[in-house]
Amino acid sequence: MNDILNKLHEAAASPRAQMDGYLAQGKKIVLCAPVYTPEELIHAMGLVPMGAWGGDVALNRAKEYCPAFLCAIVQSLLELGINGAYEGASAMRELVRKSTTVICLATMLHTIATGNMTPSFRVMPDGSIRPVYLYAVDAAEFVVNKLLDRGSLSATTIVANVHDFITRLARGLGVM
C-alpha cells in the first residue's frame, strides 16, 4: 500500500515529470481543468487526460485575455500555459487540425485556446481544400466576443445557454 501511495505522491508532486513520462511513451496528452472534463471521451479517443497543474503564479499576460472577475485558478492556468509550462500537451491541437467543424461549449479558457489554434481551412487527403467551421456557444457575450477579438476570423458565435442550445440542436437533428 505504501508503494502505491508513494507513486501517487510522486505523480502529484511532479506533474511535469509525469507528463514527460507519458510523452516518452508516445502518448498524446489533453490538458484538463479538473472536475468538468469528460475524461471518458478523452480515454475513448486513445488520449491521456491530464489535470492542468499550477496555481501560485503572478498574473501578467493572462489578464489580457480574461476579465478581472474571472476565477484566479483559471487565470493561473492560462498564465502557465502562455509561459510554456504545458509544452507537449498537443493532442487538442492535433484534433483541431484534423477537424472541419469545431463547436466550443461554455468554457472561456478552452474556447479562446481552441480559437487560437484552429486553422481557417484544411487540406483533405484528396487534395481538396475545406473551410473549418468554428462555433462558440456561451451564455456570456464577453466570451464569444473575446474569441472574435482574438482574430478567429471564421468563428460563428452564439450567445445562448448551452443546455438550451444542445436541446434545440438534438431536436433539430431528430435525436430527441
Secondary structure, 3 states (H helix, E strand, C coil): CHHHHHHHHHHHHCHHHHHHHHHHCCCCEEEECCCCCCHHHHHHCCCEEEECCCCCCCCCHHHHCCCCCCCHHHHHHHHHHHCCCCCCCCHHHHHHHCCCEEEEECCHHHHHHHHHHCCCEEECCCCCEEECEEEEEECCHHHHHHHHHCCCCCEEEEECCHHHHHHHHHHHHCCC
